[in-house]
Amino acid sequence: MKPLRIATLEDHLIGHTRQVEALVEAIADVRPVAVTKLRVRRWTRIGSHNIRRPLLAQGWATKLLPLAVEGDWRAPADLVISGSGATTTANVLLKRLHGARNIFTGFVRGVADGDIDCILAHQPAHVTSPAHILSPVPVLRFDAPRPGPFHALKGARLAVVIGGEARGAGFDFDDAYCARLFPKLAAIDAAVEGLSWIVVTSRRTPAACYPAIEAFVASAPRVDFVDFRSAGPGSLKRAYGCDGALVTEESKSMVSEFLSNGYPLAALAVARPRPTKGDYLDALRASGALPYLAVEDLDAPRLEAALTGMRVDDRDIYARLRERIAQRIPGLFT
């Protein structure tokens, strides 16, 4: 089969880039691909949704693309993929220039019918046109067997994934968060026979959190501590072998990774004094698809009930993404 020529557009946020990479991998699972990676220019108004519709109405693809994109935008493309508001204008311009099909993942604004062939929406309120389809968040597939439904805390291996400051999303992850959380986990560990843990921190975890984490690691008999400060990027992979996961809720990317990969999961609530209207995490809360646990109420019965009650979709994430895309772009995978 002839390789599908794909142009990918990235902004400067790793979470958006990973979504695009996941879509490319989902396609590459079933047919050959040749990828041209492009990046939108920073600090240009061309990507702004406020002027997108009148700007796109002009049809100036070859004039505008050099101002909007870094990379070989003239390389032929059969498919364009991107995943953030800043990439939307360039996505549509590339589609028009090359006569390509295109995919966008996330919330899109300022486009007309026909500008984008497949829009993967991650919450029902954002499905607003025939091009939209409700989809799991595209994430890279975990290189590990999926654990399946959660049965009991006894003898289980739990991942605890700690994020950190995320003020742009309205959360307030304070320095004392882990000092409140880890004594609760220590009490659960003492109450449940055979429970073991994988504790993973991130680049955003405050330094003030580490003493409480280290005290838990020293006191609990079965803990694997993955310290981001020494392990670096990719440390989350150490948690793939868990039976279930606890993730601090402000960590949108890490919540999505476990959820889309079909893991039993509970979100640890974080104070959010400045909520963002229409946010994906708020939609998850409202849907009931993800259990939330307040740190002050955390105990063994509540934790076990949350994980055993989780409705796990353990189908392969790439197969699920292809299924959604094929409903808007028939024939892409044949």
Contacts in CASP RR format, 6 or more apart in sequence:
PFRMAT RR
TARGET T0000
AUTHOR 0000-0000-0000
METHOD contacts of the structure
MODEL  1
MKPLRIATLEDHLIGHTRQVEALVEAIADVRPVAVTKLRVRRWTRIGSHN
IRRPLLAQGWATKLLPLAVEGDWRAPADLVISGSGATTTANVLLKRLHGA
RNIFTGFVRGVADGDIDCILAHQPAHVTSPAHILSPVPVLRFDAPRPGPF
HALKGARLAVVIGGEARGAGFDFDDAYCARLFPKLAAIDAAVEGLSWIVV
TSRRTPAACYPAIEAFVASAPRVDFVDFRSAGPGSLKRAYGCDGALVTEE
SKSMVSEFLSNGYPLAALAVARPRPTKGDYLDALRASGALPYLAVEDLDA
PRLEAALTGMRVDDRDIYARLRERIAQRIPGLFT
1 31 0 8 1.000
1 32 0 8 1.000
2 32 0 8 1.000
3 31 0 8 1.000
3 32 0 8 1.000
3 33 0 8 1.000
3 34 0 8 1.000
4 27 0 8 1.000
4 31 0 8 1.000
4 32 0 8 1.000
4 33 0 8 1.000
4 34 0 8 1.000
4 78 0 8 1.000
4 79 0 8 1.000
4 332 0 8 1.000
5 33 0 8 1.000
5 34 0 8 1.000
5 36 0 8 1.000
5 75 0 8 1.000
5 76 0 8 1.000
5 77 0 8 1.000
5 78 0 8 1.000
5 79 0 8 1.000
6 24 0 8 1.000
6 27 0 8 1.000
6 33 0 8 1.000
6 34 0 8 1.000
6 35 0 8 1.000
6 36 0 8 1.000
6 77 0 8 1.000
6 78 0 8 1.000
6 79 0 8 1.000
6 80 0 8 1.000
6 81 0 8 1.000
7 35 0 8 1.000
7 36 0 8 1.000
7 38 0 8 1.000
7 73 0 8 1.000
7 75 0 8 1.000
7 77 0 8 1.000
7 79 0 8 1.000
7 80 0 8 1.000
7 81 0 8 1.000
7 94 0 8 1.000
7 98 0 8 1.000
7 100 0 8 1.000
8 20 0 8 1.000
8 21 0 8 1.000
8 24 0 8 1.000
8 35 0 8 1.000
8 36 0 8 1.000
8 37 0 8 1.000
8 38 0 8 1.000
8 80 0 8 1.000
8 81 0 8 1.000
8 82 0 8 1.000
9 20 0 8 1.000
9 38 0 8 1.000
9 39 0 8 1.000
9 40 0 8 1.000
9 69 0 8 1.000
9 80 0 8 1.000
9 81 0 8 1.000
9 82 0 8 1.000
9 83 0 8 1.000
9 87 0 8 1.000
9 90 0 8 1.000
9 91 0 8 1.000
9 94 0 8 1.000
10 16 0 8 1.000
10 17 0 8 1.000
10 20 0 8 1.000
10 37 0 8 1.000
10 38 0 8 1.000
10 39 0 8 1.000
10 40 0 8 1.000
10 82 0 8 1.000
10 87 0 8 1.000
11 17 0 8 1.000
11 39 0 8 1.000
11 40 0 8 1.000
11 83 0 8 1.000
11 84 0 8 1.000
11 85 0 8 1.000
11 86 0 8 1.000
11 87 0 8 1.000
12 39 0 8 1.000
12 42 0 8 1.000
13 84 0 8 1.000
14 253 0 8 1.000
15 253 0 8 1.000
16 83 0 8 1.000
16 84 0 8 1.000
16 87 0 8 1.000
18 138 0 8 1.000
18 139 0 8 1.000
18 140 0 8 1.000
18 253 0 8 1.000
19 83 0 8 1.000
19 105 0 8 1.000
19 137 0 8 1.000
19 138 0 8 1.000
19 139 0 8 1.000
20 81 0 8 1.000
20 82 0 8 1.000
20 83 0 8 1.000
20 105 0 8 1.000
20 138 0 8 1.000
21 140 0 8 1.000
22 138 0 8 1.000
22 139 0 8 1.000
22 140 0 8 1.000
22 141 0 8 1.000
22 317 0 8 1.000
22 318 0 8 1.000
22 321 0 8 1.000
23 81 0 8 1.000
23 103 0 8 1.000
23 105 0 8 1.000
23 138 0 8 1.000
23 321 0 8 1.000
23 325 0 8 1.000
24 33 0 8 1.000
24 35 0 8 1.000
24 81 0 8 1.000
25 140 0 8 1.000
25 141 0 8 1.000
25 318 0 8 1.000
26 138 0 8 1.000
26 317 0 8 1.000
26 318 0 8 1.000
26 319 0 8 1.000
26 321 0 8 1.000
26 322 0 8 1.000
26 325 0 8 1.000
27 33 0 8 1.000
27 79 0 8 1.000
27 322 0 8 1.000
27 332 0 8 1.000
27 333 0 8 1.000
29 318 0 8 1.000
29 322 0 8 1.000
30 322 0 8 1.000
30 333 0 8 1.000
31 333 0 8 1.000
31 334 0 8 1.000
36 71 0 8 1.000
36 72 0 8 1.000
36 75 0 8 1.000
36 77 0 8 1.000
37 71 0 8 1.000
38 69 0 8 1.000
38 70 0 8 1.000
38 71 0 8 1.000
38 72 0 8 1.000
38 73 0 8 1.000
38 90 0 8 1.000
38 94 0 8 1.000
39 69 0 8 1.000
39 70 0 8 1.000
39 71 0 8 1.000
40 47 0 8 1.000
40 68 0 8 1.000
40 69 0 8 1.000
40 70 0 8 1.000
40 86 0 8 1.000
40 87 0 8 1.000
40 90 0 8 1.000
41 67 0 8 1.000
41 68 0 8 1.000
41 69 0 8 1.000
41 70 0 8 1.000
44 67 0 8 1.000
44 68 0 8 1.000
45 51 0 8 1.000
46 55 0 8 1.000
46 64 0 8 1.000
46 67 0 8 1.000
46 68 0 8 1.000
46 89 0 8 1.000
46 90 0 8 1.000
47 68 0 8 1.000
47 85 0 8 1.000
47 86 0 8 1.000
47 88 0 8 1.000
47 89 0 8 1.000
47 90 0 8 1.000
49 85 0 8 1.000
49 88 0 8 1.000
49 109 0 8 1.000
49 110 0 8 1.000
52 88 0 8 1.000
52 89 0 8 1.000
52 109 0 8 1.000
52 110 0 8 1.000
52 111 0 8 1.000
53 110 0 8 1.000
53 111 0 8 1.000
53 112 0 8 1.000
55 64 0 8 1.000
55 89 0 8 1.000
56 89 0 8 1.000
56 92 0 8 1.000
56 93 0 8 1.000
56 111 0 8 1.000
56 112 0 8 1.000
56 115 0 8 1.000
57 112 0 8 1.000
59 96 0 8 1.000
61 93 0 8 1.000
61 94 0 8 1.000
61 96 0 8 1.000
61 97 0 8 1.000
62 97 0 8 1.000
64 89 0 8 1.000
64 93 0 8 1.000
65 73 0 8 1.000
65 90 0 8 1.000
65 93 0 8 1.000
65 94 0 8 1.000
65 97 0 8 1.000
66 73 0 8 1.000
68 89 0 8 1.000
68 90 0 8 1.000
68 93 0 8 1.000
69 90 0 8 1.000
69 94 0 8 1.000
73 90 0 8 1.000
73 94 0 8 1.000
73 97 0 8 1.000
76 98 0 8 1.000
77 94 0 8 1.000
77 98 0 8 1.000
77 100 0 8 1.000
78 98 0 8 1.000
78 100 0 8 1.000
78 101 0 8 1.000
79 100 0 8 1.000
79 101 0 8 1.000
79 102 0 8 1.000
79 103 0 8 1.000
79 332 0 8 1.000
80 91 0 8 1.000
80 94 0 8 1.000
80 95 0 8 1.000
80 98 0 8 1.000
80 100 0 8 1.000
80 101 0 8 1.000
80 102 0 8 1.000
80 103 0 8 1.000
81 91 0 8 1.000
81 102 0 8 1.000
81 103 0 8 1.000
81 104 0 8 1.000
81 105 0 8 1.000
82 88 0 8 1.000
82 90 0 8 1.000
82 91 0 8 1.000
82 102 0 8 1.000
82 103 0 8 1.000
82 104 0 8 1.000
82 105 0 8 1.000
83 104 0 8 1.000
83 105 0 8 1.000
83 106 0 8 1.000
84 106 0 8 1.000
85 107 0 8 1.000
85 108 0 8 1.000
85 109 0 8 1.000
87 104 0 8 1.000
88 104 0 8 1.000
88 108 0 8 1.000
88 109 0 8 1.000
88 110 0 8 1.000
88 111 0 8 1.000
91 102 0 8 1.000
91 104 0 8 1.000
91 116 0 8 1.000
92 102 0 8 1.000
92 111 0 8 1.000
92 115 0 8 1.000
92 116 0 8 1.000
94 100 0 8 1.000
94 102 0 8 1.000
95 101 0 8 1.000
95 102 0 8 1.000
95 115 0 8 1.000
95 116 0 8 1.000
95 117 0 8 1.000
101 117 0 8 1.000
101 118 0 8 1.000
101 329 0 8 1.000
101 332 0 8 1.000
102 116 0 8 1.000
102 117 0 8 1.000
102 118 0 8 1.000
103 116 0 8 1.000
103 117 0 8 1.000
103 118 0 8 1.000
103 119 0 8 1.000
103 120 0 8 1.000
103 325 0 8 1.000
103 329 0 8 1.000
104 116 0 8 1.000
104 118 0 8 1.000
104 119 0 8 1.000
104 120 0 8 1.000
105 119 0 8 1.000
105 120 0 8 1.000
105 122 0 8 1.000
105 135 0 8 1.000
105 137 0 8 1.000
105 138 0 8 1.000
106 119 0 8 1.000
106 120 0 8 1.000
106 121 0 8 1.000
106 122 0 8 1.000
106 126 0 8 1.000
107 121 0 8 1.000
107 126 0 8 1.000
108 116 0 8 1.000
108 119 0 8 1.000
113 129 0 8 1.000
113 130 0 8 1.000
113 131 0 8 1.000
114 131 0 8 1.000
116 131 0 8 1.000
117 131 0 8 1.000
117 328 0 8 1.000
117 329 0 8 1.000
118 131 0 8 1.000
118 133 0 8 1.000
118 324 0 8 1.000
118 325 0 8 1.000
118 328 0 8 1.000
118 329 0 8 1.000
119 129 0 8 1.000
119 131 0 8 1.000
119 132 0 8 1.000
119 133 0 8 1.000
119 328 0 8 1.000
120 133 0 8 1.000
120 135 0 8 1.000
120 138 0 8 1.000
120 321 0 8 1.000
120 324 0 8 1.000
120 325 0 8 1.000
121 127 0 8 1.000
121 132 0 8 1.000
121 133 0 8 1.000
121 134 0 8 1.000
121 135 0 8 1.000
122 134 0 8 1.000
122 135 0 8 1.000
122 136 0 8 1.000
122 137 0 8 1.000
122 280 0 8 1.000
122 283 0 8 1.000
123 134 0 8 1.000
123 278 0 8 1.000
123 280 0 8 1.000
123 283 0 8 1.000
123 287 0 8 1.000
124 134 0 8 1.000
124 283 0 8 1.000
125 278 0 8 1.000
125 283 0 8 1.000
126 132 0 8 1.000
127 133 0 8 1.000
127 134 0 8 1.000
131 328 0 8 1.000
133 324 0 8 1.000
133 327 0 8 1.000
133 328 0 8 1.000
134 324 0 8 1.000
135 320 0 8 1.000
135 321 0 8 1.000
135 324 0 8 1.000
136 259 0 8 1.000
136 260 0 8 1.000
136 313 0 8 1.000
136 317 0 8 1.000
136 320 0 8 1.000
136 321 0 8 1.000
137 256 0 8 1.000
137 259 0 8 1.000
137 260 0 8 1.000
137 280 0 8 1.000
138 260 0 8 1.000
138 317 0 8 1.000
138 321 0 8 1.000
139 253 0 8 1.000
139 256 0 8 1.000
139 257 0 8 1.000
139 260 0 8 1.000
139 261 0 8 1.000
139 317 0 8 1.000
140 257 0 8 1.000
141 261 0 8 1.000
141 316 0 8 1.000
141 317 0 8 1.000
141 318 0 8 1.000
142 237 0 8 1.000
142 240 0 8 1.000
142 257 0 8 1.000
142 261 0 8 1.000
143 237 0 8 1.000
143 240 0 8 1.000
144 240 0 8 1.000
144 241 0 8 1.000
146 261 0 8 1.000
146 262 0 8 1.000
146 263 0 8 1.000
146 314 0 8 1.000
147 241 0 8 1.000
147 242 0 8 1.000
147 243 0 8 1.000
147 244 0 8 1.000
147 263 0 8 1.000
147 264 0 8 1.000
148 262 0 8 1.000
148 263 0 8 1.000
148 264 0 8 1.000
148 312 0 8 1.000
148 314 0 8 1.000
149 264 0 8 1.000
149 308 0 8 1.000
149 310 0 8 1.000
149 312 0 8 1.000
150 156 0 8 1.000
150 243 0 8 1.000
150 244 0 8 1.000
150 264 0 8 1.000
150 307 0 8 1.000
150 308 0 8 1.000
150 309 0 8 1.000
150 310 0 8 1.000
150 312 0 8 1.000
151 308 0 8 1.000
152 304 0 8 1.000
152 308 0 8 1.000
153 188 0 8 1.000
153 192 0 8 1.000
153 195 0 8 1.000
153 300 0 8 1.000
153 303 0 8 1.000
153 304 0 8 1.000
153 307 0 8 1.000
154 192 0 8 1.000
154 193 0 8 1.000
154 194 0 8 1.000
154 195 0 8 1.000
155 192 0 8 1.000
155 193 0 8 1.000
155 194 0 8 1.000
155 195 0 8 1.000
155 196 0 8 1.000
156 194 0 8 1.000
156 195 0 8 1.000
156 196 0 8 1.000
156 243 0 8 1.000
156 244 0 8 1.000
157 196 0 8 1.000
157 197 0 8 1.000
157 198 0 8 1.000
157 241 0 8 1.000
157 242 0 8 1.000
157 243 0 8 1.000
157 244 0 8 1.000
158 195 0 8 1.000
158 196 0 8 1.000
158 197 0 8 1.000
158 198 0 8 1.000
158 242 0 8 1.000
158 243 0 8 1.000
158 244 0 8 1.000
158 245 0 8 1.000
158 246 0 8 1.000
159 197 0 8 1.000
159 198 0 8 1.000
159 199 0 8 1.000
159 200 0 8 1.000
159 239 0 8 1.000
159 241 0 8 1.000
159 242 0 8 1.000
159 244 0 8 1.000
159 245 0 8 1.000
159 246 0 8 1.000
160 185 0 8 1.000
160 197 0 8 1.000
160 198 0 8 1.000
160 199 0 8 1.000
160 200 0 8 1.000
160 245 0 8 1.000
160 246 0 8 1.000
161 200 0 8 1.000
161 202 0 8 1.000
161 236 0 8 1.000
161 239 0 8 1.000
161 245 0 8 1.000
161 246 0 8 1.000
161 247 0 8 1.000
161 248 0 8 1.000
161 251 0 8 1.000
161 254 0 8 1.000
161 258 0 8 1.000
162 178 0 8 1.000
162 199 0 8 1.000
162 200 0 8 1.000
162 201 0 8 1.000
162 202 0 8 1.000
162 205 0 8 1.000
162 209 0 8 1.000
162 213 0 8 1.000
162 248 0 8 1.000
163 173 0 8 1.000
163 201 0 8 1.000
163 202 0 8 1.000
163 204 0 8 1.000
163 205 0 8 1.000
163 247 0 8 1.000
163 248 0 8 1.000
163 250 0 8 1.000
163 251 0 8 1.000
163 254 0 8 1.000
164 173 0 8 1.000
164 177 0 8 1.000
164 202 0 8 1.000
164 204 0 8 1.000
164 205 0 8 1.000
164 206 0 8 1.000
164 209 0 8 1.000
164 248 0 8 1.000
164 250 0 8 1.000
164 251 0 8 1.000
165 171 0 8 1.000
165 173 0 8 1.000
165 204 0 8 1.000
165 206 0 8 1.000
166 173 0 8 1.000
166 204 0 8 1.000
166 250 0 8 1.000
166 251 0 8 1.000
166 252 0 8 1.000
166 270 0 8 1.000
167 274 0 8 1.000
169 250 0 8 1.000
169 252 0 8 1.000
169 272 0 8 1.000
169 276 0 8 1.000
169 279 0 8 1.000
169 281 0 8 1.000
170 272 0 8 1.000
170 273 0 8 1.000
170 274 0 8 1.000
170 275 0 8 1.000
170 276 0 8 1.000
171 249 0 8 1.000
171 250 0 8 1.000
171 270 0 8 1.000
171 271 0 8 1.000
171 272 0 8 1.000
172 270 0 8 1.000
172 271 0 8 1.000
172 272 0 8 1.000
172 273 0 8 1.000
173 204 0 8 1.000
173 206 0 8 1.000
173 248 0 8 1.000
173 250 0 8 1.000
173 270 0 8 1.000
173 271 0 8 1.000
174 271 0 8 1.000
175 206 0 8 1.000
175 208 0 8 1.000
175 209 0 8 1.000
176 208 0 8 1.000
177 209 0 8 1.000
177 248 0 8 1.000
177 270 0 8 1.000
177 295 0 8 1.000
178 208 0 8 1.000
178 209 0 8 1.000
178 210 0 8 1.000
178 212 0 8 1.000
178 213 0 8 1.000
179 209 0 8 1.000
179 211 0 8 1.000
179 212 0 8 1.000
180 295 0 8 1.000
180 296 0 8 1.000
181 212 0 8 1.000
181 268 0 8 1.000
181 295 0 8 1.000
181 298 0 8 1.000
182 212 0 8 1.000
182 213 0 8 1.000
182 215 0 8 1.000
182 216 0 8 1.000
183 212 0 8 1.000
184 295 0 8 1.000
184 298 0 8 1.000
184 299 0 8 1.000
185 197 0 8 1.000
185 216 0 8 1.000
185 220 0 8 1.000
185 298 0 8 1.000
186 216 0 8 1.000
186 219 0 8 1.000
186 220 0 8 1.000
187 299 0 8 1.000
187 300 0 8 1.000
188 195 0 8 1.000
188 298 0 8 1.000
188 299 0 8 1.000
188 300 0 8 1.000
188 303 0 8 1.000
189 195 0 8 1.000
189 197 0 8 1.000
189 220 0 8 1.000
191 299 0 8 1.000
191 300 0 8 1.000
192 300 0 8 1.000
194 222 0 8 1.000
195 222 0 8 1.000
196 222 0 8 1.000
196 223 0 8 1.000
196 224 0 8 1.000
197 220 0 8 1.000
197 222 0 8 1.000
197 223 0 8 1.000
197 224 0 8 1.000
198 223 0 8 1.000
198 224 0 8 1.000
198 226 0 8 1.000
198 238 0 8 1.000
198 239 0 8 1.000
198 241 0 8 1.000
198 242 0 8 1.000
199 213 0 8 1.000
199 216 0 8 1.000
199 217 0 8 1.000
199 223 0 8 1.000
199 224 0 8 1.000
199 225 0 8 1.000
199 226 0 8 1.000
200 226 0 8 1.000
200 228 0 8 1.000
200 235 0 8 1.000
200 236 0 8 1.000
200 238 0 8 1.000
200 239 0 8 1.000
201 209 0 8 1.000
201 210 0 8 1.000
201 213 0 8 1.000
201 226 0 8 1.000
201 227 0 8 1.000
201 228 0 8 1.000
201 229 0 8 1.000
201 235 0 8 1.000
202 228 0 8 1.000
202 235 0 8 1.000
202 236 0 8 1.000
202 251 0 8 1.000
202 254 0 8 1.000
203 228 0 8 1.000
203 232 0 8 1.000
203 233 0 8 1.000
204 251 0 8 1.000
205 228 0 8 1.000
210 227 0 8 1.000
213 225 0 8 1.000
214 225 0 8 1.000
216 223 0 8 1.000
217 223 0 8 1.000
217 225 0 8 1.000
224 238 0 8 1.000
226 235 0 8 1.000
226 238 0 8 1.000
226 239 0 8 1.000
227 235 0 8 1.000
228 235 0 8 1.000
231 238 0 8 1.000
236 254 0 8 1.000
236 257 0 8 1.000
239 245 0 8 1.000
242 263 0 8 1.000
243 264 0 8 1.000
244 258 0 8 1.000
244 263 0 8 1.000
244 264 0 8 1.000
244 265 0 8 1.000
244 307 0 8 1.000
245 258 0 8 1.000
245 263 0 8 1.000
245 264 0 8 1.000
245 265 0 8 1.000
245 266 0 8 1.000
246 265 0 8 1.000
246 266 0 8 1.000
246 267 0 8 1.000
246 268 0 8 1.000
246 293 0 8 1.000
246 303 0 8 1.000
247 254 0 8 1.000
247 255 0 8 1.000
247 258 0 8 1.000
247 265 0 8 1.000
247 266 0 8 1.000
247 267 0 8 1.000
247 268 0 8 1.000
248 267 0 8 1.000
248 268 0 8 1.000
248 270 0 8 1.000
249 255 0 8 1.000
249 267 0 8 1.000
249 268 0 8 1.000
249 269 0 8 1.000
249 270 0 8 1.000
249 281 0 8 1.000
249 292 0 8 1.000
250 270 0 8 1.000
250 272 0 8 1.000
250 281 0 8 1.000
252 280 0 8 1.000
252 281 0 8 1.000
255 265 0 8 1.000
255 267 0 8 1.000
255 281 0 8 1.000
255 284 0 8 1.000
255 290 0 8 1.000
258 265 0 8 1.000
259 265 0 8 1.000
259 284 0 8 1.000
259 289 0 8 1.000
259 290 0 8 1.000
260 317 0 8 1.000
260 320 0 8 1.000
261 317 0 8 1.000
262 312 0 8 1.000
262 313 0 8 1.000
262 314 0 8 1.000
262 317 0 8 1.000
263 312 0 8 1.000
264 307 0 8 1.000
264 308 0 8 1.000
264 310 0 8 1.000
264 312 0 8 1.000
265 290 0 8 1.000
265 291 0 8 1.000
265 307 0 8 1.000
265 310 0 8 1.000
266 290 0 8 1.000
266 291 0 8 1.000
266 292 0 8 1.000
266 293 0 8 1.000
266 303 0 8 1.000
266 306 0 8 1.000
266 307 0 8 1.000
266 310 0 8 1.000
267 284 0 8 1.000
267 290 0 8 1.000
267 291 0 8 1.000
267 292 0 8 1.000
267 293 0 8 1.000
268 292 0 8 1.000
268 293 0 8 1.000
268 295 0 8 1.000
268 298 0 8 1.000
269 292 0 8 1.000
269 293 0 8 1.000
269 294 0 8 1.000
269 295 0 8 1.000
275 282 0 8 1.000
276 282 0 8 1.000
284 290 0 8 1.000
285 292 0 8 1.000
289 311 0 8 1.000
290 310 0 8 1.000
291 306 0 8 1.000
291 307 0 8 1.000
291 309 0 8 1.000
291 310 0 8 1.000
293 302 0 8 1.000
293 303 0 8 1.000
293 306 0 8 1.000
313 320 0 8 1.000
322 333 0 8 1.000
325 332 0 8 1.000
325 333 0 8 1.000
326 332 0 8 1.000
326 333 0 8 1.000
END
